[in-house]
């Protein structure tokens, strides 16, 4: 009866969604109250500490107002360059735009994988790890990846970006170049659970974590093998696309487990 209940619980779980394609590096988008340094060669067209107004535009010298909100610094550079050429003020100006003071932005950090889910304001140069830190840091049960839901900008669709937790902690990969935007929702889920049954000392449900993620880790969490365990016949029942599949585990037991896996340790016949 216990076996049937456990398997029924697994079958009720929805199939894990396919991992999204890796996101490209996200450039910072300029917004109201940011201050810009506009550096142009020749320097007569440079302008320092220009404030982006609440309507998302700024006054560029006496040449008019230009849009900056939800644009990257490179896009604003192109705007200024095109304006100078259109006004016949320069044939091929060199333009560089830098954000020298960032406005504060509202960021949300949710999920059972952080200690203090909350919303707070961050500065434009804050990164993912600093946002996680303000939410109390990762819990011991935090999953192996985080997701960022980003609002629709300029008619584009809202997006979800997934980044490995290890990249966030180490400041590598996409996390090294990821810029937080106003309204970002960071979600840090728990890693999930695994069922261990059969010839172990204490079969039951055990948590996945950064320190417990292989078959051997889960068996150790269940108190180790019983004296009757058959160690070369261990299997995992895993739901893939709503169908249970059985996976044979190699003797080294280093196979990584997934949430809702059922590990079965069989009994020796002698």
LUMNU-864438 format. One record per residue: residue number from 0; residue in one letter; x, y, z of N, C-alpha, C in turn. Coordinates in Angstrom, 3 decimals. Layout:
BEGIN
(rec NUM a (X Y Z) (X Y Z) (X Y Z))
...
REM end
This chain:
BEGIN
(rec 0 x (0.832 -1.213 0.000) (0.000 0.000 0.000) (0.867 1.264 0.000))
(rec 1 x (1.938 1.257 0.848) (2.818 2.431 0.898) (3.439 2.711 -0.461))
(rec 2 x (3.852 1.622 -1.156) (4.459 1.787 -2.484) (3.503 2.439 -3.455))
(rec 3 x (2.246 2.006 -3.450) (1.260 2.555 -4.374) (0.980 4.019 -4.077))
(rec 4 x (0.952 4.393 -2.783) (0.681 5.794 -2.413) (1.814 6.692 -2.885))
(rec 5 x (3.060 6.222 -2.656) (4.201 7.033 -3.072) (4.214 7.246 -4.573))
(rec 6 x (3.964 6.183 -5.337) (3.979 6.301 -6.788) (2.849 7.183 -7.275))
(rec 7 x (1.698 7.105 -6.603) (0.568 7.962 -6.982) (0.900 9.424 -6.767))
(rec 8 x (1.608 9.715 -5.657) (2.006 11.101 -5.402) (2.918 11.626 -6.490))
(rec 9 x (3.831 10.766 -6.938) (4.758 11.173 -8.003) (4.017 11.436 -9.291))
(rec 10 x (3.073 10.557 -9.644) (2.347 10.708 -10.905) (1.490 11.952 -10.926))
(rec 11 x (1.096 12.425 -9.734) (0.275 13.637 -9.688) (1.083 14.891 -9.944))
(rec 12 x (2.402 14.787 -9.840) (3.236 15.964 -10.033) (3.316 16.304 -11.509))
(rec 13 x (3.194 17.580 -11.893) (3.310 17.960 -13.298) (4.718 17.747 -13.796))
(rec 14 x (4.835 17.491 -15.066) (6.156 17.311 -15.661) (6.963 18.576 -15.520))
(rec 15 x (8.245 18.422 -15.281) (9.113 19.593 -15.143) (9.185 20.329 -16.465))
(rec 16 x (9.041 21.677 -16.461) (9.109 22.421 -17.711) (10.492 22.358 -18.309))
(rec 17 x (10.530 22.405 -19.625) (11.826 22.392 -20.301) (12.607 23.631 -19.934))
(rec 18 x (13.896 23.474 -19.733) (14.732 24.618 -19.383) (14.783 25.588 -20.548))
(rec 19 x (14.593 26.898 -20.286) (14.639 27.863 -21.369) (16.042 28.007 -21.920))
(rec 20 x (16.109 28.496 -23.138) (17.418 28.732 -23.752) (18.156 29.788 -22.954))
(rec 21 x (19.475 29.703 -22.872) (20.247 30.679 -22.118) (19.975 32.095 -22.609))
(rec 22 x (19.774 32.998 -21.646) (19.493 34.387 -22.017) (20.794 35.103 -22.355))
(rec 23 x (20.674 36.105 -23.189) (21.832 36.927 -23.509) (22.054 37.934 -22.387))
(rec 24 x (23.245 38.491 -22.340) (23.556 39.488 -21.329) (22.598 40.670 -21.443))
(rec 25 x (22.136 41.143 -20.291) (21.156 42.212 -20.259) (21.861 43.541 -19.979))
(rec 26 x (21.745 44.499 -20.894) (22.334 45.813 -20.673) (21.402 46.656 -19.818))
(rec 27 x (22.000 47.580 -19.064) (21.217 48.475 -18.226) (20.384 49.401 -19.102))
(rec 28 x (19.109 49.574 -18.742) (18.212 50.491 -19.445) (18.081 51.771 -18.647))
(rec 29 x (18.311 52.879 -19.305) (18.264 54.190 -18.659) (16.825 54.529 -18.290))
(rec 30 x (16.645 55.263 -17.186) (15.312 55.639 -16.739) (15.290 57.025 -16.135))
(rec 31 x (14.088 57.507 -15.774) (13.958 58.832 -15.171) (14.831 58.981 -13.927))
(rec 32 x (15.424 60.159 -13.799) (16.284 60.553 -12.686) (17.708 60.009 -12.784))
(rec 33 x (18.003 59.197 -13.798) (19.401 58.858 -14.052) (20.133 60.116 -14.520))
(rec 34 x (21.407 60.206 -14.202) (22.228 61.316 -14.684) (23.272 60.780 -15.656))
(rec 35 x (23.414 61.485 -16.786) (24.272 61.031 -17.862) (25.418 61.999 -18.098))
(rec 36 x (26.571 61.436 -18.444) (27.665 62.216 -19.014) (27.694 61.907 -20.502))
(rec 37 x (27.574 62.960 -21.323) (27.609 62.807 -22.775) (28.950 63.347 -23.257))
(rec 38 x (29.770 62.448 -23.767) (31.120 62.821 -24.193) (31.188 62.710 -25.710))
(rec 39 x (31.491 63.844 -26.363) (31.511 63.898 -27.822) (32.842 64.489 -28.272))
(rec 40 x (33.369 63.919 -29.334) (34.542 64.526 -29.972) (34.087 65.087 -31.317))
(rec 41 x (34.145 66.431 -31.510) (34.799 67.447 -30.677) (34.010 67.764 -29.396))
(rec 42 x (34.745 68.231 -28.370) (34.199 68.380 -27.030) (33.122 69.452 -26.924))
(rec 43 x (33.003 70.336 -27.910) (32.003 71.396 -27.840) (30.596 70.816 -27.736))
(rec 44 x (30.397 69.577 -28.168) (29.067 68.953 -28.111) (28.885 68.070 -26.873))
(rec 45 x (29.897 68.038 -25.990) (29.774 67.257 -24.762) (28.855 67.957 -23.771))
(rec 46 x (28.248 67.185 -22.870) (27.372 67.727 -21.839) (27.476 66.822 -20.620))
(rec 47 x (27.675 67.420 -19.435) (27.923 66.624 -18.236) (26.737 66.689 -17.272))
(rec 48 x (26.501 65.583 -16.557) (25.462 65.480 -15.529) (24.099 65.943 -16.040))
(rec 49 x (23.710 65.359 -17.149) (22.384 65.639 -17.723) (21.377 64.709 -17.054))
(rec 50 x (20.307 65.281 -16.489) (19.303 64.481 -15.781) (18.167 64.085 -16.719))
(rec 51 x (17.833 62.806 -16.705) (16.672 62.334 -17.465) (15.417 62.704 -16.682))
(rec 52 x (14.508 63.444 -17.317) (13.314 63.914 -16.633) (12.288 62.789 -16.459))
(rec 53 x (11.214 63.108 -15.728) (10.201 62.099 -15.402) (9.493 61.570 -16.641))
(rec 54 x (9.512 62.326 -17.753) (8.875 61.836 -18.981) (9.815 60.937 -19.792))
(rec 55 x (11.024 60.699 -19.249) (11.949 59.795 -19.918) (12.825 60.444 -20.965))
(rec 56 x (12.767 61.787 -21.096) (13.590 62.491 -22.078) (14.559 63.432 -21.363))
(rec 57 x (15.519 63.973 -22.114) (16.433 64.967 -21.554) (16.715 66.024 -22.599))
(rec 58 x (17.044 67.221 -22.131) (17.395 68.321 -23.010) (18.876 68.227 -23.346))
(rec 59 x (19.172 68.111 -24.646) (20.564 68.037 -25.079) (20.989 69.378 -25.639))
(rec 60 x (21.739 70.124 -24.799) (22.176 71.471 -25.134) (20.972 72.289 -25.636))
(rec 61 x (21.119 72.984 -26.777) (19.976 73.726 -27.325) (19.438 73.058 -28.586))
(rec 62 x (19.714 71.736 -28.704) (19.357 71.026 -29.925) (18.041 70.268 -29.804))
(rec 63 x (17.432 70.309 -28.644) (16.138 69.649 -28.489) (16.163 68.547 -27.450))
(rec 64 x (15.012 67.874 -27.313) (14.879 66.810 -26.320) (15.025 65.441 -26.996))
(rec 65 x (15.720 64.563 -26.303) (15.928 63.213 -26.807) (15.401 62.199 -25.810))
(rec 66 x (14.896 61.079 -26.331) (14.397 60.022 -25.466) (15.560 59.212 -24.898))
(rec 67 x (15.423 58.822 -23.606) (16.426 57.961 -22.980) (15.800 56.769 -22.257))
(rec 68 x (14.558 56.938 -21.807) (13.951 55.882 -20.989) (13.853 54.558 -21.742))
(rec 69 x (14.242 53.488 -21.055) (14.205 52.118 -21.572) (15.138 51.905 -22.767))
(rec 70 x (16.140 52.791 -22.913) (17.161 52.622 -23.935) (18.496 52.316 -23.259))
(rec 71 x (19.366 51.611 -23.974) (20.715 51.386 -23.475) (21.567 52.617 -23.776))
(rec 72 x (22.733 52.682 -23.145) (23.611 53.833 -23.414) (24.021 53.854 -24.882))
(rec 73 x (24.172 52.679 -25.489) (24.540 52.622 -26.905) (23.456 53.185 -27.804))
(rec 74 x (22.185 52.950 -27.451) (21.079 53.480 -28.251) (20.993 55.002 -28.120))
(rec 75 x (21.275 55.542 -26.939) (21.274 56.998 -26.759) (22.460 57.601 -27.521))
(rec 76 x (23.593 56.926 -27.507) (24.738 57.389 -28.291) (24.369 57.512 -29.773))
(rec 77 x (23.649 56.512 -30.279) (23.242 56.533 -31.688) (22.282 57.683 -31.961))
(rec 78 x (21.372 57.962 -31.001) (20.438 59.083 -31.150) (21.187 60.406 -31.285))
(rec 79 x (22.152 60.624 -30.395) (22.905 61.881 -30.410) (23.725 61.994 -31.687))
(rec 80 x (24.359 60.919 -32.074) (25.170 60.937 -33.295) (24.306 61.266 -34.514))
(rec 81 x (23.133 60.647 -34.602) (22.238 60.890 -35.740) (21.754 62.338 -35.749))
(rec 82 x (21.481 62.904 -34.549) (21.026 64.288 -34.459) (22.100 65.249 -34.960))
(rec 83 x (23.333 65.039 -34.547) (24.410 65.940 -34.954) (24.642 65.882 -36.465))
(rec 84 x (24.534 64.689 -37.034) (24.695 64.555 -38.484) (23.519 65.180 -39.211))
(rec 85 x (22.304 64.968 -38.707) (21.101 65.513 -39.362) (21.102 67.037 -39.349))
(rec 86 x (21.624 67.619 -38.276) (21.697 69.086 -38.190) (22.920 69.652 -38.899))
(rec 87 x (23.668 68.803 -39.572) (24.888 69.210 -40.300) (25.910 69.855 -39.386))
(rec 88 x (25.958 69.380 -38.105) (26.922 69.920 -37.158) (28.221 69.109 -37.151))
(rec 89 x (28.133 67.881 -37.664) (29.322 67.044 -37.723) (29.054 65.912 -38.707))
(rec 90 x (30.101 65.501 -39.422) (29.933 64.416 -40.392) (30.006 63.033 -39.748))
(rec 91 x (30.909 62.877 -38.782) (31.097 61.566 -38.162) (31.589 61.735 -36.726))
(rec 92 x (30.698 62.177 -35.823) (31.123 62.418 -34.432) (31.346 61.117 -33.666))
(rec 93 x (32.256 61.144 -32.727) (32.437 60.052 -31.778) (31.645 60.392 -30.515))
(rec 94 x (30.727 59.510 -30.115) (29.824 59.800 -28.995) (29.918 58.678 -27.970))
(rec 95 x (30.024 59.060 -26.705) (30.002 58.088 -25.605) (29.074 58.608 -24.517))
(rec 96 x (28.160 57.750 -24.056) (27.220 58.108 -22.992) (27.467 57.197 -21.800))
(rec 97 x (27.623 57.782 -20.612) (27.816 57.020 -19.384) (26.775 57.427 -18.355))
(rec 98 x (26.245 56.444 -17.626) (25.345 56.738 -16.506) (26.228 56.971 -15.292))
(rec 99 x (26.240 58.213 -14.788) (27.123 58.558 -13.675) (26.401 58.541 -12.331))
(rec 100 x (25.071 58.642 -12.347) (24.275 58.492 -11.126) (23.023 57.715 -11.494))
(rec 101 x (22.774 56.623 -10.748) (21.632 55.758 -11.035) (20.448 56.130 -10.145))
(rec 102 x (19.276 56.083 -10.749) (18.068 56.230 -9.950) (17.877 54.948 -9.152))
(rec 103 x (17.055 54.993 -8.103) (16.742 53.768 -7.377) (15.589 53.060 -8.074))
(rec 104 x (15.570 51.729 -7.961) (14.561 50.927 -8.638) (13.938 49.956 -7.640))
(rec 105 x (12.657 49.630 -7.854) (11.983 48.686 -6.986) (12.178 47.278 -7.528))
(rec 106 x (12.721 46.403 -6.690) (12.992 45.014 -7.039) (12.238 44.119 -6.059))
(rec 107 x (11.763 42.982 -6.531) (11.032 42.040 -5.689) (11.798 40.721 -5.664))
(rec 108 x (12.006 40.162 -4.467) (12.658 38.862 -4.322) (11.698 37.932 -3.591))
(rec 109 x (11.277 36.867 -4.258) (10.293 35.941 -3.719) (10.863 34.535 -3.660))
(rec 110 x (10.107 33.619 -3.047) (10.456 32.206 -3.061) (10.925 31.693 -1.715))
(rec 111 x (10.747 30.394 -1.520) (11.148 29.757 -0.263) (12.643 29.526 -0.177))
(rec 112 x (13.376 29.845 -1.249) (14.821 29.649 -1.244) (15.602 30.823 -0.694))
(rec 113 x (14.901 31.915 -0.271) (15.572 33.023 0.416) (14.957 33.178 1.806))
(rec 114 x (15.717 33.766 2.702) (15.290 33.826 4.098) (14.221 34.891 4.346))
(rec 115 x (14.293 36.022 3.629) (13.378 37.138 3.898) (12.804 37.672 2.588))
(rec 116 x (11.861 36.953 1.974) (11.256 37.477 0.733) (10.708 38.875 0.973))
(rec 117 x (11.014 39.787 0.073) (10.632 41.181 0.295) (10.811 41.983 -0.982))
(rec 118 x (10.388 43.236 -0.916) (10.641 44.189 -1.999) (11.484 45.331 -1.430))
(rec 119 x (12.329 45.894 -2.233) (13.180 46.970 -1.767) (13.742 47.722 -2.962))
(rec 120 x (14.351 48.848 -2.686) (14.935 49.673 -3.743) (16.423 49.378 -3.854))
(rec 121 x (16.894 49.276 -5.074) (18.318 49.067 -5.322) (18.800 50.139 -6.279))
(rec 122 x (20.094 50.321 -6.318) (20.691 51.267 -7.246) (21.008 50.573 -8.564))
(rec 123 x (21.227 51.352 -9.589) (21.405 50.797 -10.926) (22.581 49.866 -11.059))
(rec 124 x (23.598 50.024 -10.213) (24.775 49.169 -10.327) (24.733 47.980 -9.375))
(rec 125 x (23.624 47.756 -8.672) (23.482 46.572 -7.831) (23.318 45.342 -8.712))
(rec 126 x (23.832 44.209 -8.233) (23.738 42.980 -9.016) (22.804 41.980 -8.341))
(rec 127 x (22.683 40.795 -8.945) (21.768 39.791 -8.420) (22.145 39.361 -7.007))
(rec 128 x (23.426 39.160 -6.742) (23.833 38.681 -5.430) (23.530 39.712 -4.356))
(rec 129 x (23.679 41.000 -4.667) (23.372 42.020 -3.666) (21.874 42.057 -3.380))
(rec 130 x (21.043 41.786 -4.407) (19.596 41.711 -4.190) (19.244 40.513 -3.314))
(rec 131 x (19.869 39.357 -3.580) (19.644 38.171 -2.753) (20.088 38.435 -1.317))
(rec 132 x (21.203 39.125 -1.173) (21.728 39.435 0.162) (20.732 40.287 0.944))
(rec 133 x (20.110 41.265 0.280) (19.132 42.107 0.962) (17.886 41.321 1.366))
(rec 134 x (17.661 40.183 0.702) (16.536 39.314 1.068) (16.973 38.244 2.069))
(rec 135 x (18.090 38.453 2.728) (18.539 37.550 3.779) (19.462 36.456 3.318))
(rec 136 x (19.707 36.353 1.998) (20.566 35.306 1.471) (19.813 34.028 1.176))
(rec 137 x (20.501 33.082 0.545) (19.896 31.793 0.222) (19.682 30.966 1.489))
(rec 138 x (18.614 30.174 1.511) (18.445 29.183 2.556) (19.228 27.928 2.176))
(rec 139 x (19.361 27.005 3.117) (20.080 25.761 2.845) (19.333 24.885 1.850))
(rec 140 x (18.034 25.164 1.627) (17.228 24.360 0.717) (17.018 25.030 -0.637))
(rec 141 x (17.702 26.125 -0.882) (17.515 26.834 -2.150) (17.874 25.944 -3.327))
(rec 142 x (17.136 26.110 -4.417) (17.361 25.312 -5.608) (18.619 25.700 -6.352))
(rec 143 x (18.858 25.017 -7.452) (20.103 25.203 -8.203) (20.022 26.326 -9.223))
(rec 144 x (18.850 26.962 -9.367) (18.737 28.085 -10.305) (17.729 29.086 -9.766))
(rec 145 x (17.848 30.318 -10.242) (16.862 31.350 -9.924) (16.270 31.857 -11.241))
(rec 146 x (15.116 32.481 -11.152) (14.505 33.062 -12.348) (14.212 34.533 -12.094))
(rec 147 x (14.250 35.315 -13.156) (13.922 36.745 -13.092) (12.817 37.019 -14.092))
(rec 148 x (11.676 37.468 -13.619) (10.585 37.880 -14.496) (10.718 39.367 -14.754))
(rec 149 x (10.765 39.734 -16.035) (10.984 41.124 -16.423) (9.763 41.652 -17.158))
(rec 150 x (9.326 42.836 -16.761) (8.118 43.438 -17.322) (8.296 43.747 -18.802))
(rec 151 x (7.163 43.952 -19.469) (7.176 44.361 -20.868) (7.772 45.765 -20.983))
(rec 152 x (8.686 45.954 -21.909) (9.337 47.250 -22.127) (9.232 47.627 -23.593))
(rec 153 x (8.684 48.791 -23.850) (8.628 49.303 -25.217) (7.890 48.406 -26.183))
(rec 154 x (6.815 47.773 -25.718) (6.027 46.919 -26.594) (6.535 45.492 -26.690))
(rec 155 x (7.701 45.211 -26.080) (8.207 43.838 -26.098) (7.438 42.988 -25.094))
(rec 156 x (7.491 41.684 -25.268) (6.819 40.787 -24.348) (7.591 40.681 -23.039))
(rec 157 x (6.838 40.451 -21.951) (7.495 40.165 -20.682) (8.318 38.885 -20.845))
(rec 158 x (9.433 38.807 -20.160) (10.335 37.672 -20.323) (10.652 37.045 -18.972))
(rec 159 x (11.091 35.793 -19.019) (11.610 35.124 -17.822) (13.007 34.611 -18.141))
(rec 160 x (13.947 34.953 -17.289) (15.355 34.610 -17.480) (15.767 33.689 -16.341))
(rec 161 x (16.408 32.582 -16.666) (16.854 31.634 -15.639) (18.377 31.617 -15.599))
(rec 162 x (18.915 31.682 -14.379) (20.361 31.743 -14.181) (20.752 30.731 -13.104))
(rec 163 x (21.803 29.940 -13.319) (22.254 29.004 -12.287) (22.616 29.724 -10.994))
(rec 164 x (22.219 29.134 -9.887) (22.536 29.725 -8.583) (24.046 29.861 -8.395))
(rec 165 x (24.816 28.891 -8.859) (26.276 28.953 -8.701) (26.861 30.162 -9.417))
(rec 166 x (26.288 30.537 -10.580) (26.765 31.730 -11.290) (26.472 32.993 -10.487))
(rec 167 x (25.304 33.019 -9.831) (24.942 34.186 -9.009) (25.913 34.315 -7.844))
(rec 168 x (26.210 33.216 -7.180) (27.086 33.243 -6.003) (28.519 33.610 -6.373))
(rec 169 x (28.961 33.161 -7.541) (30.359 33.374 -7.932) (30.558 34.576 -8.852))
(rec 170 x (29.449 35.188 -9.299) (29.559 36.326 -10.203) (30.118 35.947 -11.554))
(rec 171 x (29.730 34.755 -12.051) (30.232 34.271 -13.331) (29.076 34.115 -14.313))
(rec 172 x (29.418 33.756 -15.566) (28.385 33.535 -16.578) (27.525 34.763 -16.788))
(rec 173 x (26.245 34.541 -17.053) (25.311 35.647 -17.281) (25.187 36.546 -16.062))
(rec 174 x (25.316 35.963 -14.862) (25.185 36.758 -13.636) (26.225 37.862 -13.552))
(rec 175 x (27.378 37.662 -14.190) (28.453 38.649 -14.123) (28.103 39.927 -14.869))
(rec 176 x (27.220 39.848 -15.855) (26.892 41.017 -16.681) (25.418 41.394 -16.591))
(rec 177 x (24.686 40.758 -15.684) (23.247 40.987 -15.612) (22.935 42.276 -14.851))
(rec 178 x (22.126 43.149 -15.464) (21.738 44.412 -14.843) (20.283 44.346 -14.410))
(rec 179 x (20.032 44.641 -13.151) (18.669 44.668 -12.644) (17.922 45.852 -13.228))
(rec 180 x (16.619 45.642 -13.516) (15.770 46.699 -14.048) (14.599 46.938 -13.107))
(rec 181 x (14.031 48.120 -13.190) (12.892 48.463 -12.349) (11.758 47.467 -12.563))
(rec 182 x (11.223 46.928 -11.469) (10.102 46.002 -11.561) (10.491 44.548 -11.712))
(rec 183 x (11.796 44.238 -11.757) (12.220 42.838 -11.857) (11.711 42.046 -10.656))
(rec 184 x (11.252 40.826 -10.910) (10.826 39.911 -9.848) (11.763 38.713 -9.858))
(rec 185 x (12.558 38.600 -8.810) (13.514 37.495 -8.675) (12.853 36.397 -7.860))
(rec 186 x (12.809 35.189 -8.408) (12.205 34.069 -7.696) (13.268 33.009 -7.407))
(rec 187 x (13.369 32.636 -6.129) (14.334 31.616 -5.694) (13.543 30.462 -5.081))
(rec 188 x (13.294 29.400 -5.839) (12.508 28.281 -5.312) (13.356 27.351 -4.452))
(rec 189 x (12.679 26.534 -3.672) (13.373 25.447 -2.989) (13.751 24.374 -3.996))
(rec 190 x (14.709 23.562 -3.619) (15.219 22.565 -4.551) (14.243 21.417 -4.791))
(rec 191 x (13.339 21.141 -3.872) (12.390 20.050 -4.050) (12.709 18.863 -3.161))
(rec 192 x (12.017 17.760 -3.393) (12.100 16.601 -2.514) (12.296 15.328 -3.333))
(rec 193 x (12.827 14.317 -2.669) (13.057 13.007 -3.276) (12.523 11.931 -2.327))
(rec 194 x (11.905 10.893 -2.895) (11.425 9.756 -2.114) (12.500 8.667 -2.120))
(rec 195 x (12.824 8.111 -0.947) (13.769 7.006 -0.839) (13.055 5.850 -0.139))
(rec 196 x (13.080 4.687 -0.760) (12.369 3.553 -0.173) (13.135 2.256 -0.428))
(rec 197 x (12.693 1.196 0.200) (13.352 -0.092 0.047) (14.333 -0.344 1.171))
(rec 198 x (15.477 -0.962 0.837) (16.432 -1.410 1.841) (17.386 -0.288 2.279))
(rec 199 x (16.793 0.703 2.957) (17.556 1.749 3.629) (17.091 1.784 5.081))
(rec 200 x (17.866 2.450 5.912) (17.557 2.443 7.341) (16.310 3.249 7.689))
(rec 201 x (16.060 4.313 6.957) (14.907 5.169 7.282) (14.316 5.737 6.005))
(rec 202 x (13.538 4.926 5.296) (12.916 5.397 4.068) (11.964 6.549 4.330))
(rec 203 x (11.833 7.434 3.347) (10.940 8.575 3.507) (11.188 9.625 2.452))
(rec 204 x (10.783 10.845 2.753) (10.902 11.972 1.833) (12.034 12.869 2.325))
(rec 205 x (12.978 13.211 1.429) (14.150 13.992 1.821) (14.340 15.179 0.887))
(rec 206 x (14.886 16.243 1.470) (15.056 17.494 0.730) (16.299 17.450 -0.149))
(rec 207 x (16.150 18.005 -1.357) (17.308 18.273 -2.201) (17.957 19.569 -1.741))
(rec 208 x (19.261 19.672 -1.889) (19.968 20.909 -1.573) (21.284 20.897 -2.321))
(rec 209 x (22.063 21.969 -2.173) (23.370 22.027 -2.818) (24.289 20.928 -2.292))
(rec 210 x (24.058 20.474 -1.048) (24.908 19.454 -0.446) (24.307 18.056 -0.519))
(rec 211 x (23.137 17.934 -1.095) (22.470 16.628 -1.200) (21.732 16.581 -2.525))
(rec 212 x (22.407 16.058 -3.557) (21.803 16.098 -4.883) (22.097 14.861 -5.736))
(rec 213 x (22.790 13.851 -5.173) (23.035 12.614 -5.906) (22.300 11.468 -5.224))
(rec 214 x (22.260 10.313 -5.906) (21.623 9.134 -5.322) (22.298 8.761 -4.005))
(rec 215 x (23.635 8.792 -3.984) (24.352 8.462 -2.755) (23.997 9.430 -1.630))
(rec 216 x (23.896 10.725 -1.943) (23.514 11.711 -0.926) (22.152 11.370 -0.324))
(rec 217 x (21.203 10.994 -1.169) (19.854 10.705 -0.694) (19.821 9.429 0.151))
(rec 218 x (20.605 8.429 -0.245) (20.656 7.188 0.547) (21.289 7.461 1.907))
(rec 219 x (22.331 8.285 1.914) (22.936 8.660 3.197) (21.950 9.423 4.069))
(rec 220 x (21.148 10.297 3.441) (20.141 11.038 4.202) (19.119 10.090 4.826))
(rec 221 x (18.884 8.960 4.147) (17.934 7.972 4.653) (18.596 6.984 5.609))
(rec 222 x (19.762 7.310 6.117) (20.427 6.490 7.117) (21.359 5.439 6.566))
(rec 223 x (21.512 5.403 5.230) (22.389 4.427 4.607) (21.669 3.129 4.291))
(rec 224 x (22.407 2.188 3.722) (21.834 0.898 3.332) (21.525 0.033 4.554))
(rec 225 x (20.487 -0.769 4.414) (20.265 -1.826 5.400) (21.203 -2.996 5.080))
(rec 226 x (21.312 -3.970 5.988) (22.226 -5.100 5.767) (21.734 -6.037 4.662))
(rec 227 x (20.490 -5.841 4.232) (19.947 -6.694 3.184) (19.953 -6.017 1.806))
(rec 228 x (20.511 -4.812 1.713) (20.428 -4.031 0.476) (21.225 -4.663 -0.661))
(rec 229 x (20.661 -4.628 -1.837) (21.362 -5.023 -3.058) (21.824 -3.742 -3.745))
(rec 230 x (23.095 -3.460 -3.710) (23.597 -2.146 -4.111) (23.773 -1.995 -5.617))
(rec 231 x (23.708 -3.085 -6.363) (23.911 -2.972 -7.806) (22.599 -2.979 -8.585))
(rec 232 x (21.476 -2.861 -7.891) (20.193 -2.899 -8.592) (19.301 -1.716 -8.297))
(rec 233 x (19.894 -0.623 -7.885) (19.109 0.563 -7.501) (18.512 1.217 -8.745))
(rec 234 x (17.276 1.657 -8.629) (16.596 2.330 -9.738) (15.964 3.631 -9.263))
(rec 235 x (15.690 4.486 -10.237) (14.937 5.723 -9.991) (13.692 5.694 -10.869))
(rec 236 x (12.554 5.988 -10.276) (11.340 6.222 -11.059) (11.171 7.728 -11.196))
(rec 237 x (11.145 8.203 -12.439) (11.081 9.644 -12.729) (9.963 9.908 -13.727))
(rec 238 x (9.175 10.933 -13.470) (8.092 11.296 -14.375) (8.642 12.220 -15.460))
(rec 239 x (8.529 11.797 -16.713) (8.987 12.577 -17.860) (7.813 12.724 -18.818))
(rec 240 x (7.412 13.974 -19.070) (6.265 14.257 -19.936) (5.033 13.460 -19.495))
(rec 241 x (4.781 13.514 -18.184) (3.600 12.913 -17.558) (3.617 11.387 -17.556))
(rec 242 x (4.759 10.775 -17.914) (4.847 9.320 -17.920) (6.013 8.872 -17.026))
(rec 243 x (5.771 7.861 -16.162) (6.851 7.379 -15.312) (7.869 6.573 -16.112))
(rec 244 x (9.145 6.846 -15.865) (10.216 6.097 -16.502) (11.138 5.546 -15.425))
(rec 245 x (11.676 4.351 -15.659) (12.596 3.757 -14.690) (14.023 3.876 -15.208))
(rec 246 x (14.905 4.365 -14.339) (16.299 4.616 -14.693) (17.174 3.751 -13.803))
(rec 247 x (18.075 2.973 -14.416) (19.005 2.163 -13.643) (20.171 3.028 -13.184))
(rec 248 x (20.548 2.877 -11.926) (21.599 3.699 -11.327) (22.916 2.932 -11.351))
(rec 249 x (23.979 3.567 -11.835) (25.301 2.947 -11.842) (25.799 2.710 -10.411))
(rec 250 x (26.777 1.815 -10.278) (27.250 1.416 -8.957) (27.900 2.559 -8.179))
(rec 251 x (28.419 3.585 -8.908) (29.067 4.680 -8.169) (28.065 5.612 -7.498))
(rec 252 x (26.787 5.492 -7.847) (25.682 6.232 -7.201) (25.828 7.748 -7.308))
(rec 253 x (26.564 8.224 -8.333) (26.772 9.673 -8.468) (25.725 10.341 -9.362))
(rec 254 x (24.750 9.567 -9.832) (23.711 10.136 -10.679) (22.967 11.238 -9.936))
(rec 255 x (22.816 12.398 -10.589) (22.084 13.509 -9.977) (20.590 13.209 -9.967))
(rec 256 x (19.947 13.503 -8.857) (18.507 13.284 -8.742) (17.760 14.569 -9.068))
(rec 257 x (16.481 14.428 -9.365) (15.617 15.557 -9.678) (14.440 15.569 -8.718))
(rec 258 x (13.796 16.743 -8.545) (12.641 16.797 -7.656) (11.603 15.737 -8.014))
(rec 259 x (11.083 15.076 -6.984) (10.020 14.069 -7.084) (10.496 12.711 -7.603))
(rec 260 x (11.816 12.519 -7.752) (12.330 11.192 -8.060) (11.989 10.218 -6.927))
(rec 261 x (11.794 8.953 -7.286) (11.621 7.884 -6.302) (12.798 6.921 -6.445))
(rec 262 x (13.628 6.847 -5.419) (14.786 5.956 -5.406) (14.379 4.644 -4.741))
(rec 263 x (14.626 3.560 -5.436) (14.268 2.223 -4.927) (15.538 1.412 -4.721))
(rec 264 x (15.777 0.966 -3.460) (16.915 0.102 -3.136) (16.379 -1.308 -2.913))
(rec 265 x (16.688 -2.263 -3.827) (16.103 -3.605 -3.718) (16.773 -4.457 -2.636))
(rec 266 x (16.136 -5.560 -2.326) (16.622 -6.505 -1.327) (17.408 -7.640 -1.989))
(rec 267 x (18.486 -8.024 -1.345) (19.239 -9.177 -1.853) (18.399 -10.442 -1.799))
(rec 268 x (18.709 -11.370 -2.675) (17.985 -12.634 -2.703) (18.674 -13.712 -1.878))
(rec 269 x (19.801 -13.404 -1.266) (20.500 -14.420 -0.453) (20.988 -13.786 0.843))
REM end
